[in-house]
Amino acid sequence: MTDRYDTTVTREGRVLIPAELRRAAGLAPGVRVSLRIEGETIVLTTAEAARHRLREMFSGVPGSLSDELIAERRDEVRRDASTGGELPRASGGHE
């Protein structure tokens, strides 16, 4: 595989990715991709690779965000139950 491919942007903004690059990157029809700009470079990443990259970025964060959100929601439900489920009324409103 060569390390450089030249292509042209069409009037519609489309770019043909050579088959060899698509195979190497795992780009098949229907695969979702993400684009971002780094300096003057456009980086194309599969959605799966982007998710993997995010998991790696946050792998050192202790605890689980989903567990934390579930615990917060349970606390809200308990508070609502203890107040009879009524929400405080806003002052100055008309009924």
Secondary structure as GFF3:
##gff-version 3
##sequence-region A 1 95
A	DSSP	alpha_helix	19	25	.	.	.	ID=ss1
A	DSSP	beta_strand	33	38	.	.	.	ID=ss2
A	DSSP	beta_strand	41	46	.	.	.	ID=ss3
A	DSSP	alpha_helix	47	57	.	.	.	ID=ss4
A	DSSP	alpha_helix	65	82	.	.	.	ID=ss5
###
